[in-house]
Amino acid sequence: MGASTSSASINRKFANHAAGLVDGAHVTDLDLRQFDLPIYSSDEENANGIPAAAQAFCDLIEAHDRIVISMAEHNGSYSSAFKNLFDWASRIDSKVWRNKPMLILSTSPGARGGATVLEAAKATFPFLGGDVKASFSLPGFQNNFSDSEGVTDPELASGLAAAVETFAQ
């Protein structure tokens, strides 16, 4: 899952690439845009209940053995659509990630590769039922990734491979 609603999400592309590196993995390409949700508030929940899209997301999490998410960084934090999705999901079950093993990633066009949001996810996901096995940040996505080769910088490719191996064990 790429935690962005961009139709050309580099984080979605990166998450799918990383998940595909796990031997024998069956990868589900989860598009955040499929979860159309109102902004969470207790007033909204009291008036209309929990939206079906939030339940559908929880059902997808439950149906999978492992989770790979690449975090988009918006002003140093989660994208609003992603935060809203897991806010709604937490109303169904506070352990949103269902104690599933997770590989959390981030990438961006910049030199830090979304490192700030990655640190936030590493700190908060365990409280939301995430069993974070590994993490990795890819800086300079356009310079260090190609659709045909994946991560092109050898040192970064090695770092990603190590994170995927730790996650897959």
TIPA-915092 format. One record per residue (C-alpha): x, y, z. Coordinates in steps of 0.05 Angstrom, whole numbers, plus 5000, padded with zeros to 4 digits. Layout:
% TIPA-915092
XYZ
...
//
This chain:
% TIPA-915092
500050005000
502450694983
499751185035
497951704982
491951854938
496152064878
494551654816
502051664801
504051524873
511451374879
510051074948
505050584919
509950394865
515550304917
511149894964
509049424908
516249344886
518649184957
512948694969
514748344904
521748224930
518947734982
519947034956
513246704941
509147314959
502347424929
501948184927
495348574931
496049264900
492049684949
490150364922
488450864977
483751224929
478850644933
477050845005
472551454998
471251695069
468552315103
473352665150
473052305216
469452635274
465252345330
459452765305
459952425237
460551735268
454551865315
450252125257
452051625203
455851045234
462350765208
462950795132
463050155092
469750365062
473050345132
470349635143
472849435074
479749675092
479649285158
477348665120
483248735073
488148795130
485048185164
485447775100
493047865091
498847545128
503648135122
503248875107
507849315066
506450065068
510450625038
508951275072
507951915033
510352525072
505853135071
508953715110
512753235154
506952775170
502052265142
497852445082
491052675107
487452125069
491751585100
491051875171
483551935161
483051205137
486650925198
482751395244
476251085218
479250385220
481250475293
473850585309
472649865286
478749575321
484049985358
489149475333
488349715261
494249295236
491748665271
498648485298
500948325228
508348345210
509749005175
515049295130
514350045131
517650465078
517951175054
520451524993
520252214964
523652624910
527852964965
534252775000
530952525064
526152045029
520352175076
524552005137
520352435184
513852075169
517351405171
519751555242
512651745262
509951085234
515350685270
513351025335
505750975329
504250345289
505949865346
500550205389
495750075331
497349335328
503149365280
508748865287
514049285253
519448805230
523449285187
523549975156
527150325099
527251025069
529051134996
531451854982
531252174913
526151694883
526751944812
534351884814
534651214851
528850804824
526850554755
520650154737
524849624702
530549554753
527549774820
532550114865
538550294821
543650534873
547349914896
548050144969
540650324974
538649684938
542649294990
539249665046
532349515018
534148785007
536348735080
529849045104
525748575060
529647975085
528448165158
521048275144
520347615107
523447185163
//
